[in-house]
Amino acid sequence: MAHSHHLIKVIADMAIFLEFTDEHSLNPDAAVEMMEHIAAELQQLTDDEKGSIIDSFAEIAKAYRGDESDFVKALPDTLGLH
């Protein structure tokens, strides 16, 4: 496996932080810029690597609840991995 399940969880946690932190604690423009940077880096992976990451996000989403779980399930689309 080219990546660790733990690394994918770190990406999910970072994305949740960027998405759900209020604008008084985190500049919204900076949050968007970082999400775009993460997406650009992940989009450079091979199709097989992307497929593995997509599967990992689906698995990791089960560890979250409510909006955060839904957000993690949608990360492959949000990050342009399909």
GIPE-V160505 format. One record per residue. RES is the residue in one small letter. SS is DSSP state (2 for helix, 1 for strand, 0 for the rest). BURIAL is + if it has 9 or more other ideal C-beta (glycine too) atoms within 8 Angstrom, else -. D_CENTER is the distance of its C-alpha to the mean C-alpha in Angstrom with 2 decimals. Layout:
# GIPE-V160505
[[RES SS BURIAL D_CENTER] [RES SS BURIAL D_CENTER]]
This chain:
# GIPE-V160505
[[m 0 - 18.34] [a 0 - 16.83] [h 0 + 13.97] [s 0 - 13.97] [h 2 + 12.40] [h 2 - 12.38] [l 2 - 10.41] [i 2 + 7.50] [k 2 + 8.13] [v 2 - 8.36] [i 2 + 4.96] [a 2 + 4.14] [d 2 - 7.42] [m 2 + 7.17] [a 2 + 4.96] [i 2 + 7.54] [f 2 + 10.15] [l 2 + 9.84] [e 2 + 10.00] [f 2 - 12.61] [t 0 - 14.78] [d 0 - 18.01] [e 0 - 19.37] [h 0 - 22.16] [s 0 - 20.01] [l 0 + 17.55] [n 0 - 18.58] [p 2 - 16.69] [d 2 - 17.33] [a 2 - 15.92] [a 2 + 12.65] [v 2 + 12.50] [e 2 - 13.68] [m 2 + 11.06] [m 2 + 8.17] [e 2 - 10.66] [h 2 - 11.28] [i 2 + 7.91] [a 2 + 8.15] [a 2 - 11.77] [e 2 - 11.54] [l 2 + 9.50] [q 0 + 11.91] [q 0 - 14.72] [l 0 - 14.25] [t 0 - 16.89] [d 2 - 16.72] [d 2 - 17.21] [e 2 + 14.36] [k 2 + 12.01] [g 2 - 13.70] [s 2 + 13.28] [i 2 + 9.51] [i 2 + 9.59] [d 2 - 12.10] [s 2 + 10.34] [f 2 + 7.51] [a 2 - 10.74] [e 2 - 12.56] [i 2 + 10.38] [a 2 + 10.28] [k 2 - 14.02] [a 2 - 13.95] [y 0 + 12.96] [r 0 - 15.40] [g 2 - 15.93] [d 2 - 13.72] [e 2 + 10.88] [s 2 + 11.24] [d 2 + 11.47] [f 2 + 8.41] [v 2 + 6.31] [k 2 + 8.86] [a 2 - 8.37] [l 2 + 4.83] [p 2 + 7.04] [d 2 - 9.44] [t 2 + 7.76] [l 0 + 6.78] [g 0 - 10.26] [l 0 + 10.16] [h 0 - 13.09]]
